[in-house]
């Protein structure tokens, strides 16, 4: 979950390193650091607890020289967020500097072995053991071969030797004091991307950091290692030698990764949702056949007809989107759907029918639990599909087929446009599967019509922003919220509660409204607002009854309602009106005010919206 950047070229590395780390702060913010090799061939390290601004002041004060460097922003796993535990880490002899994303599970045994050899450890981290291990093998190779071995062969060999000793996951970038023109990167389970430039090359854990520097990239696969200088690079498999990799084009404009005049990335991304949904729909609506079409499922309609059960696996917000997909697919296509937390599925052994199809759903395509769950299902012989936002990500490459969201980069830790884009893709999938089975042509056309209206309906929902801000100010002092809804919008309530928890640190619970009287109603009091997602639908009367139960116990009610719903307006303390929309698309539109509510409450409480405490955007460790 940490962020990694690296640069080797003709210029100072500091511009790219500091800008990249600022963009990667969503991946880790406990501490940050950079290492460069100066003109006297010594490794200069600056690192500090806290945010990138603190590091930047240190770097600008010391002005390290050189043309090669690595940087890191940390999300702590082993050891407190102190200066000593911050990356980069130096080896015992100062010959190696390393930054690392991942977890070395057997670091303690490596630490014990190296301690017996007289090597002293100065941090609590697992990464320090790898820095020492690389330096130890480097000395052995130099003692053995001297200068008879080529640098471009020796350094990758040394890193591979060290990596062969560790168990766990890693994305690493390594510098060598005595070989200041070379950088090594390696990957297993944590993202790492090579950016190819002219007389300069880059390493990063997120391609968005390369926008404005290069649009030529190679996404490293597991067990691959790259050896790079300013003018060359070679990619090799850890066990199989040099491999040929095609350069891909990075389709990210620099304007997509700045705040664009908004105070926070999260607010910008909330307001990008009409465009993101439009991009998700583009080219996927087949009017002639009244269905949806996908280019990457890699299953024929006949094979899809054989699917008797769908299993979706995801984490966090993507899990909530999967629940929306369960309602959509079971309603429109009449196929049984089960949604599993990836962190549970990877260790379970559920009985599955032979004709089960797995969908792994993730924004980044690098979520460790989701990848592991998908791999387990693949091992058991089930076909696997991915729904993700990042082209070339691990899940996208490993799945048998999949669907890209095309939502654009999402920088804010709290997912917003990813959720609505995932729900949109799942609605398209429900249409496609339904038309294969029992939906007639006219039903398909009506669904397409509803989907085409979706971007404009989201724009209408965004127009509630000023009103939502006033509601947020009214309740920002409250320390507990309930989110309640029924049917399609039950997952909407879960997601609304999650957003509030993530960025405002307020205790919030999402429930099916009918379950409220089975326990959660004990939480109701005059300072615990209940947020009802209550659009007009066939369970509307039931939801109103639940609302009355809250009011009877003195609880304030905030209601998201369909325009003109006077019955709910008379009950609720505050209402947010939204346009009429088909039930299977309501979670997409009704989530918008909940995102805005969470955002404004967090701002009123003085929280760091884009970098909430203890969280990281992409969870690449277990």
C-alpha positions in Angstrom: 0.0 0.0 0.0 3.1 2.2 0.0 4.0 4.4 -3.0 7.2 4.1 -5.0 8.9 6.3 -7.5 12.2 6.1 -9.2 14.1 8.2 -11.8 17.4 7.8 -13.7 18.3 10.3 -16.5 20.1 13.5 -17.3 18.1 15.8 -15.0 17.8 16.1 -11.2 15.4 13.4 -10.0 13.9 15.6 -7.4 11.1 17.2 -9.5 9.7 13.8 -10.5 10.2 12.2 -7.1 8.5 14.9 -5.1 5.7 15.4 -7.5 5.2 11.7 -7.8 5.2 11.2 -4.0 2.6 13.9 -3.6 0.4 12.1 -6.0 1.1 8.8 -4.3 0.3 10.2 -0.8 -3.1 8.4 -1.1 -1.1 5.1 -0.9 0.7 6.1 2.3 1.2 9.1 4.4 2.8 7.9 7.7 6.3 9.0 6.5 8.2 9.7 3.3 11.7 9.8 2.0 14.0 10.0 -1.0 17.5 8.6 -1.8 19.8 10.0 -4.4 23.4 9.3 -5.4 25.5 12.4 -5.5 28.5 13.3 -7.5 30.9 11.7 -5.0 29.1 8.3 -5.4 27.6 8.3 -1.9 23.9 7.7 -1.2 22.1 10.7 0.3 18.9 10.0 2.1 16.3 12.4 3.4 13.3 11.0 5.2 10.8 12.0 7.8 7.6 11.1 9.5 4.5 12.9 8.2 3.4 14.3 4.9 5.2 15.1 1.7 5.3 18.8 2.5 7.6 18.1 5.4 9.9 16.0 3.2 10.0 18.7 0.6 11.3 21.3 3.0 14.1 18.9 4.0 15.0 18.2 0.4 15.0 21.9 -0.6 17.2 22.7 2.3 19.9 20.1 1.5 19.5 20.3 -2.3 21.0 16.8 -3.0 22.8 16.4 -6.3 22.8 13.6 -8.8 20.8 12.2 -11.7 19.3 9.1 -10.1 17.0 8.6 -7.2 14.2 6.7 -5.5 11.3 7.9 -3.3 8.7 6.3 -1.0 5.6 7.3 0.9 4.8 4.8 3.6 1.7 3.1 5.0 3.1 1.4 8.1 2.9 -2.4 8.4 6.0 -3.3 10.5 7.2 -0.7 12.9 5.9 2.7 14.0 5.9 5.7 11.6 9.2 7.1 12.8 12.2 8.5 10.9 14.2 5.4 11.4 11.4 3.2 10.0 10.7 5.5 7.0 12.0 4.4 3.6 14.5 4.4 1.8 16.5 2.0 3.9 20.3 1.7 3.6 22.2 -1.5 3.9 24.7 -2.1 6.7 27.6 -0.9 4.5 25.9 2.0 2.8 26.2 0.3 -0.6 22.5 -0.3 -1.2 19.3 1.8 -0.8 15.9 0.3 -1.2 12.2 1.3 -1.2 9.6 -1.4 -0.8 5.8 -1.9 -1.1 4.6 -5.2 0.3 5.2 -7.5 3.2 8.2 -9.8 3.8 6.6 -12.6 5.8 9.9 -14.3 6.8 11.8 -11.2 7.6 12.4 -12.2 11.2 14.3 -15.4 10.2 16.4 -13.4 7.7 17.1 -10.9 10.4 18.2 -13.6 12.7 20.5 -15.1 10.1 22.1 -11.8 9.2 22.5 -10.8 12.8 24.6 -13.9 13.4 26.8 -12.7 10.6 27.5 -9.5 12.4 25.0 -7.3 10.6 23.2 -4.8 12.9 19.6 -3.7 12.4 18.5 -0.2 13.2 14.7 -0.3 12.3 11.6 -2.4 13.1 10.8 -2.9 9.5 10.7 -6.0 7.4 12.3 -4.1 4.5 15.6 -3.5 6.2 16.3 -7.2 6.0 16.0 -7.1 2.2 18.4 -4.1 2.0 21.0 -6.0 4.0 20.5 -9.2 2.1 21.1 -7.6 -1.3 24.3 -5.9 0.0 25.5 -9.2 1.5 25.1 -11.0 -1.8 26.7 -8.1 -3.6 29.8 -8.4 -1.5 29.9 -12.1 -2.1 29.7 -11.7 -5.9 32.4 -9.1 -5.9 34.6 -11.2 -3.8 34.0 -14.2 -6.1 34.3 -12.6 -9.5 35.8 -9.1 -8.9 35.5 -7.0 -12.0 35.2 -9.9 -14.5 31.4 -10.0 -14.3 29.4 -7.4 -16.2 27.5 -4.9 -14.1 24.3 -5.4 -16.1 24.5 -9.1 -15.3 25.8 -8.9 -11.7 23.3 -6.5 -10.2 20.1 -8.3 -11.5 21.7 -11.6 -10.4 22.3 -10.2 -6.9 18.8 -8.9 -6.5 17.4 -12.2 -7.7 19.5 -14.1 -5.2 18.1 -12.0 -2.4 14.5 -12.2 -3.6 14.8 -16.0 -3.8 15.2 -16.0 0.0 12.1 -14.0 0.9 8.5 -15.1 1.3 5.8 -12.5 0.7 5.0 -9.7 -1.6 7.1 -6.8 -3.0 7.4 -4.0 -5.4 11.0 -2.6 -4.9 13.4 -0.1 -6.4 17.1 -0.4 -5.6 20.1 1.9 -5.9 23.7 0.9 -5.7 26.3 3.4 -4.4 29.2 2.0 -6.5 27.1 1.7 -9.7 25.4 5.1 -9.8 24.0 4.7 -13.3 21.9 1.7 -12.5 18.5 1.1 -10.9 16.8 -2.2 -10.3 13.0 -2.7 -9.9 11.2 -6.0 -9.2 7.6 -7.1 -8.6 5.7 -9.8 -6.9 2.1 -9.0 -5.8 2.6 -5.2 -5.6 2.2 -2.9 -8.6 5.3 -1.6 -10.4 5.5 0.2 -13.8 8.4 1.2 -15.9 8.1 4.5 -17.7 10.2 4.8 -20.8 11.5 8.2 -21.8 14.2 9.8 -24.0 17.5 9.7 -22.1 15.6 9.0 -18.9 13.5 6.2 -17.4 11.1 6.0 -14.5 9.7 3.5 -12.0 6.4 4.0 -10.2 3.6 2.1 -8.4 1.0 4.2 -10.2 1.0 5.1 -13.8 -0.7 8.4 -13.1 2.5 9.8 -11.7 4.0 9.5 -15.2 1.5 11.9 -16.8 3.5 14.8 -18.3 6.7 12.9 -18.3 6.2 10.0 -20.6 3.3 8.1 -22.2 5.4 5.0 -22.9 5.0 2.3 -20.2 5.6 -1.3 -19.4 3.6 -2.8 -16.6 5.8 -5.4 -14.9 4.3 -8.8 -14.2 4.9 -10.9 -11.1 8.4 -12.3 -10.8 9.8 -9.8 -13.3 12.7 -7.5 -12.7 13.9 -4.5 -14.7 17.5 -3.2 -14.9 17.5 0.4 -16.1 19.9 3.2 -16.9 19.2 6.6 -18.4 19.4 5.2 -21.9 18.4 1.6 -21.7 16.4 -1.0 -19.8 16.0 -4.8 -19.8 13.2 -6.8 -18.3 13.9 -10.4 -17.2 11.9 -13.1 -15.4 13.3 -14.1 -12.1 13.8 -17.7 -13.3 13.8 -17.5 -17.1 16.1 -14.7 -18.1 15.5 -11.7 -20.4 12.0 -11.4 -21.7 10.6 -9.2 -24.6 7.9 -6.8 -23.4 5.9 -4.5 -25.6 5.7 -0.9 -24.7 2.1 0.3 -24.1 0.7 3.8 -24.5 -0.4 5.6 -21.3 -3.7 7.2 -21.9 -3.7 9.8 -19.1 -3.7 13.5 -19.7 -1.9 15.6 -17.0 -5.2 17.5 -16.4 -6.8 14.3 -15.2 -4.4 14.1 -12.3 -4.7 17.6 -10.9 -7.5 19.1 -8.8 -8.8 21.2 -11.6 -9.8 24.1 -9.3 -11.6 22.0 -6.8 -10.5 22.0 -3.1 -10.1 18.3 -3.0 -9.6 15.4 -5.4 -12.7 13.7 -3.9 -15.0 16.7 -4.8 -13.5 16.8 -8.3 -14.1 13.1 -8.8 -17.7 13.4 -7.5 -18.4 16.0 -10.1 -16.6 13.9 -12.8 -19.2 11.2 -12.5 -21.5 12.2 -15.4 -18.5 12.0 -17.7 -17.2 8.8 -16.1 -20.6 7.1 -16.5 -20.8 8.3 -20.1 -17.3 6.8 -20.8 -18.4 3.6 -19.2 -21.5 3.4 -21.4 -19.7 4.5 -24.6 -19.8 1.8 -27.3 -21.6 -0.7 -25.1 -25.2 -0.1 -26.0 -26.4 -2.1 -29.0 -29.7 -0.5 -30.1 -30.2 -2.9 -33.0 -30.3 -5.9 -30.7 -31.6 -4.0 -27.6 -28.7 -5.4 -25.5 -25.3 -4.5 -24.2 -22.0 -5.5 -25.8 -18.5 -6.1 -24.4 -15.2 -6.6 -26.1 -13.3 -8.4 -23.5 -15.5 -11.2 -21.9 -13.9 -13.8 -24.1 -17.0 -16.0 -23.8 -19.5 -16.6 -26.6 -23.2 -16.1 -26.0 -23.6 -19.9 -26.0 -21.0 -20.1 -23.2 -22.7 -17.3 -21.3 -26.0 -19.2 -21.6 -24.4 -22.1 -19.8 -23.6 -20.0 -16.7 -26.0 -21.0 -14.0 -24.5 -19.1 -11.1 -22.4 -15.9 -10.7 -20.0 -15.4 -7.8 -18.8 -11.8 -7.3 -15.8 -11.1 -5.0 -14.6 -7.7 -3.9 -13.6 -5.5 -1.0 -14.9 -2.2 0.5 -16.7 0.0 -2.0 -16.4 -2.6 -4.7 -18.2 -5.1 -2.5 -21.1 -2.7 -2.2 -21.2 -2.2 -5.9 -21.2 -6.0 -6.2 -24.3 -6.1 -4.0 -26.0 -3.6 -6.3 -25.0 -6.0 -9.2 -26.6 -8.9 -7.4 -29.9 -7.1 -7.3 -29.6 -6.0 -10.9 -28.6 -9.3 -12.4 -31.1 -11.4 -10.3 -33.9 -9.0 -11.2 -33.2 -8.5 -14.9 -31.5 -11.8 -15.8 -32.9 -14.2 -13.2 -29.4 -15.8 -12.6 -28.5 -16.5 -8.9 -25.7 -14.2 -7.7 -23.6 -14.6 -4.6 -21.4 -11.8 -3.3 -18.3 -12.7 -1.2 -15.8 -10.6 0.6 -12.5 -11.5 -1.1 -10.7 -11.6 2.2 -13.0 -14.5 3.2 -13.4 -16.2 -0.1 -9.7 -16.8 -0.5 -9.7 -18.9 2.6 -13.1 -20.6 2.3 -13.9 -23.7 0.3 -17.5 -23.0 -0.7 -19.4 -25.7 -2.7 -19.7 -24.3 -6.3 -21.6 -25.5 -9.3 -19.6 -26.4 -12.4 -21.3 -23.7 -14.3 -20.3 -20.9 -12.0 -18.6 -17.7 -13.3 -16.5 -15.5 -11.1 -16.3 -11.7 -11.3 -13.5 -10.1 -9.4 -14.3 -6.4 -8.9 -11.7 -3.8 -8.0 -10.8 -0.2 -8.9 -7.1 -0.6 -9.0 -6.8 -4.2 -10.2 -4.1 -4.7 -7.5 -6.2 -5.4 -4.4 -4.3 -8.2 -2.7 -7.3 -10.1 -1.3 -9.2 -9.9 -4.5 -6.3 -11.1 -6.6 -5.8 -14.0 -4.2 -9.5 -15.0 -4.3 -9.5 -14.9 -8.1 -6.4 -17.0 -8.3 -7.9 -19.6 -6.0 -11.0 -19.8 -8.2 -8.8 -20.1 -11.3 -6.9 -22.9 -9.6 -10.2 -24.8 -9.1 -11.0 -24.5 -12.8 -13.7 -21.8 -12.8 -13.7 -19.1 -15.5 -12.8 -15.7 -14.1 -13.7 -12.2 -15.2 -12.5 -8.8 -13.9 -14.2 -5.5 -13.6 -11.6 -2.9 -12.9 -10.5 0.7 -13.8 -6.8 0.3 -14.5 -5.6 -1.0 -17.8 -2.8 -3.6 -17.5 -3.4 -4.2 -13.8 -2.6 -7.6 -12.3 -6.3 -8.7 -12.2 -6.9 -7.5 -15.7 -4.0 -9.5 -17.0 -4.7 -12.7 -15.0 -8.4 -12.9 -15.5 -9.8 -14.9 -18.4 -11.7 -11.9 -19.5 -13.1 -8.6 -18.2 -14.6 -5.2 -18.5 -12.7 -1.9 -18.0 -14.6 1.0 -16.4 -12.9 3.8 -18.3 -13.7 6.1 -15.3 -10.4 7.9 -15.5 -7.8 8.2 -12.6 -9.2 8.3 -9.1 -6.8 9.9 -6.7 -9.0 10.5 -3.6 -8.8 7.6 -1.2 -12.6 7.4 -0.8 -13.9 5.9 -4.0 -16.7 7.8 -5.7 -16.8 7.6 -9.5 -15.5 4.1 -9.3 -18.6 3.0 -7.4 -21.0 4.6 -9.9 -19.1 3.3 -12.9 -19.0 -0.3 -11.4 -22.8 -0.1 -10.8 -23.2 1.1 -14.4 -21.1 -1.8 -15.8 -23.1 -4.3 -13.7 -26.4 -2.8 -15.1 -25.0 -3.3 -18.6 -24.1 -6.9 -17.7 -27.6 -7.5 -16.3 -29.0 -6.3 -19.5 -26.8 -8.5 -21.6 -27.5 -11.6 -19.6 -31.2 -10.8 -19.4 -31.4 -10.5 -23.2 -29.7 -13.8 -23.6 -32.4 -15.4 -21.4 -35.9 -14.0 -21.0 -36.0 -10.2 -21.6 -37.8 -9.4 -24.8 -36.7 -6.8 -27.3 -39.0 -4.0 -26.0 -37.8 -4.6 -22.4 -34.2 -4.3 -23.6 -34.9 -1.0 -25.4 -36.5 0.5 -22.2 -33.4 -0.5 -20.2 -31.1 1.1 -22.8 -33.2 4.3 -22.7 -32.9 4.4 -19.0 -29.1 3.9 -19.2 -28.8 6.7 -21.7 -30.5 9.1 -19.4 -28.2 8.2 -16.5 -25.4 10.9 -17.0 -27.9 13.7 -17.1 -29.7 12.3 -14.0 -26.4 12.3 -12.2 -25.9 15.9 -13.2 -29.2 16.7 -11.6 -28.2 14.9 -8.5 -25.0 17.0 -8.4 -27.1 20.1 -8.4 -28.2 19.3 -4.8 -24.6 20.1 -3.7 -25.5 23.5 -2.1 -28.5 22.1 -0.3 -26.5 19.0 0.9 -23.8 21.3 2.3 -26.4 23.1 4.5 -27.7 19.7 5.7 -24.1 18.6 6.4 -23.4 21.8 8.4 -26.6 21.1 10.5 -25.5 17.6 11.5 -21.7 17.8 11.4 -21.4 17.8 15.2 -23.1 14.4 15.5 -20.9 11.5 16.3 -23.1 8.6 15.0 -25.3 8.1 12.0 -27.6 5.4 10.7 -28.1 4.8 7.0 -31.3 2.9 6.1 -32.8 1.7 2.9 -34.5 -1.3 1.2 -34.2 -3.5 -1.8 -31.9 -2.0 -4.6 -30.9 0.8 -2.2 -29.8 -1.4 0.7 -26.2 -1.4 -0.7 -26.6 2.4 -1.2 -27.1 2.7 2.6 -24.0 0.6 3.2 -21.9 2.7 0.9 -23.2 5.9 2.3 -22.2 4.8 5.8 -18.8 3.7 4.6 -18.1 7.1 3.0 -19.0 8.9 6.1 -16.8 6.6 8.2 -13.9 6.8 5.9 -13.4 10.6 5.6 -15.1 12.1 8.7 -14.3 9.4 11.3 -17.9 9.4 12.4 -19.4 6.1 13.5 -21.9 5.1 10.9 -23.9 2.0 10.2 -25.8 0.9 7.1 -28.8 -1.4 7.5 -31.7 -2.7 5.5 -34.4 -0.6 6.9 -36.5 -3.5 7.8 -33.7 -4.8 10.1 -33.6 -1.5 12.0 -36.1 -2.7 14.6 -34.1 -5.9 15.2 -31.3 -4.1 17.1 -30.1 -0.8 15.5 -33.1 1.1 16.8 -31.4 1.0 20.2 -28.9 3.5 18.9 -31.6 6.1 18.1 -31.6 9.3 20.1 -31.9 13.0 19.5 -28.2 13.4 18.3 -28.1 10.3 16.0 -29.5 11.2 12.6 -31.0 8.5 10.4 -30.4 8.9 6.7 -33.1 7.2 4.7 -32.6 6.4 1.0 -36.4 6.5 0.3 -37.2 6.9 -3.4 -40.7 6.1 -4.6 -40.9 2.4 -5.3 -42.9 -0.7 -4.4 -41.4 -0.9 -0.9 -41.9 2.8 -0.2 -44.7 2.4 2.3 -42.6 0.0 4.3 -39.8 2.5 4.4 -42.1 5.2 5.6 -43.2 3.0 8.4 -39.5 2.5 9.5 -39.1 6.3 9.3 -42.0 6.8 11.6 -40.5 4.4 14.1 -37.3 6.6 14.2 -39.4 9.7 14.6 -41.4 8.2 17.4 -38.2 7.8 19.4 -36.9 11.3 18.8 -34.4 10.6 16.1 -33.8 13.2 13.4 -34.4 12.0 9.9 -32.6 13.0 6.6 -34.4 11.5 3.6 -33.4 11.2 0.0 -36.7 11.2 -1.9 -38.2 11.3 -5.3 -39.2 14.9 -6.4 -42.6 15.8 -5.2 -42.9 13.1 -2.5 -45.0 15.1 0.0 -45.7 12.1 2.3 -42.0 11.7 3.1 -41.4 15.5 3.3 -44.0 15.7 6.1 -42.2 13.1 8.1 -38.5 13.9 7.6 -36.6 16.7 9.2 -34.6 17.3 6.1 -35.2 16.1 2.5 -33.0 15.9 -0.5 -35.0 15.6 -3.7 -33.8 13.6 -6.7 -35.4 12.8 -10.1 -37.5 9.8 -10.8 -35.4 6.9 -12.2 -35.8 3.2 -12.8 -35.2 1.2 -9.6 -32.3 -0.8 -10.9 -30.4 2.5 -11.5 -31.4 4.3 -8.3 -28.2 3.3 -6.3 -26.1 5.2 -8.9 -28.1 8.5 -8.7 -29.0 8.3 -5.0 -25.4 7.7 -4.0 -24.4 11.2 -5.2 -25.9 13.2 -2.3 -24.5 10.6 0.1 -21.0 11.2 -1.3 -21.5 15.0 -1.0 -22.9 14.6 2.5 -19.8 12.7 3.7 -17.5 15.2 1.9 -19.1 18.3 3.5 -19.4 16.8 6.9 -15.7 15.9 6.8 -14.7 19.4 5.7 -16.8 21.0 8.5 -15.0 18.7 11.0 -11.6 19.7 9.6 -10.7 16.3 8.3 -8.1 15.5 5.6 -10.6 14.5 2.9 -8.2 13.1 0.3 -6.0 11.3 2.8 -8.1 10.0 5.7 -6.2 8.5 8.6 -5.2 4.8 8.6 -6.5 4.3 5.0 -4.8 3.8 1.7 -6.3 3.8 -1.8 -5.1 0.4 -3.0 -4.7 -2.3 -0.4 -1.9 -4.3 -1.8 -1.0 -6.1 1.4 -3.1 -8.6 3.4 
